Amino acid sequence: MADHAYPVEVQSDFLEKITKAKPVQALAELIWNGLDADATSVSVSFDYNALGAMSAVIVTDNGNGIPFSEAPEGFRRLGGSWKRPGAVTKGEGRFLHGQDGRGRFKAFSLGRFAEWDVTYPKGTELWTFKITMNASNIREVRISDEKLAPAGKSRGVTLSITELHKEHRSLTTETGLQELSEIFALYLADYRAVSVKVDTHQIDPDSVIALRHSVNLADIREDDKTHPARLEIIEWRATTNRALYLCNEKGFPLLSVDRRFHIGAFQFSAYLKSSFISKLQKDGTVELAEMNPAVIAVIDEAQQAIKSHFRNRAAQEARSVVDEWKSEAIYPYQGEPATHLETVERQVFDIVAVNMAQHASSEWAPFWANLKEGYDAFERTRVPPRVSVCDGHYQIRDTAPGEVGAPSPLGWCGATAAALRNLDRWYAIARLRPSSWQGPALDRINRARSHLASLRQRLPHLATVPSKATMLAVTGDDSTYEKLSARVPPPRKWAQVPPVASIPSSCSLKLASCRKHVAMLQQLAMRRDSARLAAARKRALRHEAALKDGKGRNPRTASRSR
């Protein structure tokens, strides 16, 4: 079967944006193409290779397909589509989403190769052909010859996208499916006979929409024209990213507005619908809508309407709890509100109080109460309080008049104090006993101990007892000092190292800097002690050698006798 090649006439205003889109947005555009072809069913499936990696995205619809005679012109041209704003589908008369013929090119946001298997009615028969495009040569589209469709094949289009850029797992996650539900919710709610299925998930507006609410906004005025504006708020049953969409007058989302909403636990999407947005889309400036003063004003109004709506919703949910408080005479307000300000004040109180009551049994309630102590301290003095940590809790105390400087982050009490004292002890051990954290030195220490023990056995009259600090640094055992002291004469004065507490110092040992200074003095004393011990060992070795040479006699006496 012969293929015919046709060049694509790419308009400059579409060249840079035809293939750029996030995976969910790209898939939405491909689903819209099926719905614009009067499809009553659009399904998305995924193929996986032997390793379990996603290898293809397949979009199938049962629409009217693409007539073979219209395919070359439809795929050769970007812009100038028959889908004009306000137009309807040719068969069912449903409102159209697309308008410039670029939706099909979103396939290349997902993969490098796209194939449309088209089956369309011609007369009383179904005919089929294929259209293929490659991202490496997007300016060319290949269309096969048409032929009679085999028996059992139904009309519609099956788009297969292969050689994916990556695994588009976001298309099958709860977040991705929720985003698709938000995009098609209004459309599916208006056209109940239409179904959209992604993998095994059926997008059902009734199952995901908890509540719908509409608000009329002020008209948008431009020159001598007036464009009505309407806000539709949809509350979702599932968790979602709260968003405000700018839509055409039929509710098709065209742009998501970057605004933040602090409305409690409610999950929603809001759709601002206006013919003015359609005009911006037609002019190609909808992406710059948030810079338009008229659009900014209506967005601000919509934001306030959203906040007001959910404040009322929260007040309604709190009403049952408030009624119970009123019956128990613990509600702080009496009678009906006299002013609008008091009404708003009561609504805010009801929302916050009910929210706190609902979370009173939370495991985090003590932590929140601890934080409230700091808030109350600031409200009482209007000065940031002194905050410290003790036993896993914040200790809050009022700042004294004239008190400056940042407080210590740790409070001295209970388990915290014990931990700090334990930490200081380990620091002291690390300073005095480096062998305890330098493993390779242990063998050298053991060899030195054995050598000293042999010297003491052979030369008991020269043996001396090291100081307690030295013995603790070498053996790690204070009791060894008492044991040796009972067997041998007391050490010479030069062999003693004064303990930490006996080293004269004019500073307080409670200060870390003072402890470091004393530890440095002790290290110097230990070094002097070690040098003197080494000299004693050398003298002992020389004496031992002399005794062997003179057979137990003094070398000087032996030389005179000879």
Secondary structure, 3 states (H helix, E strand, C coil): CCEEEEECECCHHHHCCCCCCCHHHHHHHHHHHHHHCCCCEEEEEEEECCCCCEEEEEEEECCCCCCCCCHHHHHHECCCCCCCCCCECCCCCCECCCCCCCHHHHHHHCEEEEEEEEEEEECCEEEEEEEEEEHHHCCEEEEECCEECCCCCCCEEEEEEEEECCCCHHHCCHHHHHHHHHHHHHHHHHCCCCEEEECCEECCHHHHEEEEEEEEEEEEEECCEEEEEEEEEEEECCCCCCEEEEECCCCCEEEEECCCCCCCCCCEEEEEEEHHHHHHHHHCCHHHHHHCHHHHHHHHHHHHHHHHHHHHHHHHHHHHHHHHHHHCCCCCCCCCCCCHHHHHHHHHHHHHHHHHHHCCCCCCHHHHHHHHHHHHHHHHHCCCCEEEEECCEEEEECCCCCCCCCCCCECCCHHHHHHHHHHHHHHHHHHHCHHHCCCCHHHHHHHHHHHHHHHHHHCHHHCCCCCHHHHHHHHCCCHHHHHHHHHCCCCCHHHCCCCHHHCCCCCCCCCHHHHHHHHHHHHHHHHHHHHHHHHHHHHHHHHHHHHHHHCCCCHHHHHHHC
